[in-house]
Amino acid sequence: MEFGQTLNELRVELANCIGADKAEGIPWSWVATTVSRILSDHSSGVARAVVLAELESAWHQYTSSEEQDSAVQRTLGGFFHRGNTAPALTALFELRIVALEQLAHTSIWMWRLSGSDTAPKGMLPPRHSASKQMSAFVHQRFYPMIESAEFEGFFGGRRALYLAGLRGTACEEELKLLPTTSAVFVLQAGRDARLMRDFFGVEVVDNQPVLAKEPAFDAGQVWGVVDIVLQSGEDHATPHCAVVEIAVCPAGGGQPRLVAVEFRGADISLAQAFHRGDCLGLVCAAAENSSTLSYGAQTLAFVLPAAVKVPEATATGVRSPRVWLSQLRPETSGLTLLVRVMAVSANMPADNEPFRRAMRVSDGTAACDATVWGALAQRVAQLRAGQTVLMR
């Protein structure tokens, strides 16, 4: 394919521009999707030099975003600095719940929070992170968790969680944190086995979570494996929305489907809590359509960190070498494929989806069928045999 050859050449030229020893250090899928976006932005035509210049600029932005996990704050020390230097409302904190208590003669709940015990790979834990503690008012969204028998003991044992939108206030001569609705609770495979089974129908087998049955009750739950994280303004994400794409498998097995989970407004920072290979669980998820959910006004979010990091992938889900159809294996995910269309089927409506089509595609090494749903199925109907498409 001529476009495939062009991508290979641009990858090598980009490596020369940034002083990289080898082009293999630049993810092929990132080059493919970025070049496609650049060409879409210049639909009337663009010089190759302009494509390379924009590609280099995008690479510098991409490598900066790859390091953003190190920007997750793991200590509350920023609230104790002198002067007007309080952390931004968009900052994401990874913290621990030291204690949970109810204010005397009130219905108000408080968390006692401390810094996290963890640190990003290659970094030392923040100094004195455990010694910096603050009391935080718990938002009423989380009161049902505190008062429910299903969550008994959940907030003990230094439960880890991610919080955003934190603001400090002077209260009774003590600096305390105001309530926030932006939270992701960190699960542990052994400790939270019962909760995952009852709420999400998940059983942990050989340290791997598996959807084994229907949940004990219906509360708008969804459980899936994180495939791609798109920060605000990146690719399909809008400037005011971050997207976490997850692969959801039906209980008992079956074909997984991709579902986009959107985090908007003050909750955008929460997307940084998820990485490829993690499991994301939502309770009371807000449904936008058949393939899109959002962190809504009543949603509870959970993350089960991956036991083993997914190889040959970055935190944003792109692989370094190009993947060919002949290399595909069952349950392979996070792919970017450059293929040629051989045929497109007629519409095949499913029970809960009015639009569904199958595509026969080939990349010269093998051919396979791909099923697409919803709005994408409507767009695929316009494709013709012989056209080259990039699939993510």
Helices and strands as residue ranges (DSSP letters): H 2-18, G 23-25, H 28-41, H 48-66, G 68-71, G 77-80, E 92-102, E 109-115, E 133-137, G 140-142, H 143-147, G 149-151, E 159-164, E 168-171, E 174-177, E 183-186, H 193-200, E 202-205, E 208-211, E 222-230, E 241-248, E 257-264, G 265-273, E 279-283, E 286-289, E 292-294, E 300-304, G 325-327, E 337-344, E 356-362, E 367-373, H 374-380, E 388-391
